[in-house]
Amino acid sequence: MSKGHGAFVWYELMTTDTKAAEAFYDDVVGWSSVDSGMPDANYTLFKAGDVRVAGLMTMPEGAVKMNAPPAWVGYIGVDDVDAAAKKIAELGGTVHRQPEDIPTIGRFAIVADPHGAVFALFKGAGDGEMPELAQNANGNIGWHELMAGDLAVEFPFYQKMFGWGKDEAMDMGAMGVYQLFNHNGAQIGGMMTKTPEIPAPYWGYYFNVEALDAAVARATARGAKIIMGPMEVPGGAWVINGVDPQGAHFNLVSMKR
């Protein structure tokens, strides 16, 4: 497997009002946004400094008709999208959108783990690597968190798919075990069995901000709802979980209140 196999390489927000979402995240996270320039596509790029970190697009009509909420989706790099999609199905996951090409960009598929948490597979076109930000850099995605249907099922699934390593396991009492995981030795996230009040398994992404309280103030001023936090987590960071004005869940993290 290559170094990029199993790494989160892209993030995408599908929402109902892209202009409002663009203004919200530029203000709250500190991103700048530009049109992608892709022909026949209304696709916006979020940038941290000069580095592209995420994309923004209008929700597909079919998703809107199904009353699917706006949501962030993470793209995980693989060496072969078709082979990975086949393996997803063999391991009990679901392929929601079969592998297809994005001209000049790469190949992708939309999939889900055995209990339904959605993510995407991606393989870029060409040999060039995208510039990278440090994991804790402002504007980057500093943490990846899975609220799993069943940790005992999902962790082995992701290990087999992406070679993720098992890191420290944290006892959260009545909530269960929070299992940290790493990619190529670097700790990149955690997962736990979701609590009963969470309606469905999902992946959440934590955006690094300069100072948490100021970012929360900007978010609430623009209509976001904070559903958890601010809360200090092991390692000294502070986090919040929130819902943006269009209804997409988002998370913020900072080493400074």
HELIX and SHEET records of a PDB file:
HELIX    1   1 THR A   18  VAL A   29  1                                  12    
HELIX    2   2 GLU A   61  LYS A   65  1                                   5    
HELIX    3   3 VAL A   81  GLU A   90  1                                  10    
HELIX    4   4 LEU A  151  PHE A  162  1                                  12    
HELIX    5   5 GLY A  173  MET A  175  5                                   3    
HELIX    6   6 LEU A  212  ALA A  221  1                                  10    
SHEET    1   A 8 SER A  32  ASP A  35  0                                        
SHEET    2   A 8 THR A  44  ALA A  48 -1                                        
SHEET    3   A 8 VAL A  51  THR A  58 -1                                        
SHEET    4   A 8 PHE A   8  THR A  15  1                                        
SHEET    5   A 8 ALA A  71  GLY A  77 -1                                        
SHEET    6   A 8 VAL A 118  GLY A 124  1                                        
SHEET    7   A 8 GLY A 106  ALA A 112 -1                                        
SHEET    8   A 8 THR A  94  ILE A 102 -1                                        
SHEET    1   B 8 GLY A 165  ASP A 171  0                                        
SHEET    2   B 8 VAL A 177  HIS A 183 -1                                        
SHEET    3   B 8 ALA A 186  THR A 193 -1                                        
SHEET    4   B 8 ILE A 141  ALA A 148  1                                        
SHEET    5   B 8 TYR A 202  ASN A 208 -1                                        
SHEET    6   B 8 HIS A 249  SER A 254  1                                        
SHEET    7   B 8 TRP A 238  VAL A 243 -1                                        
SHEET    8   B 8 LYS A 225  GLU A 232 -1                                        
END                                                                             
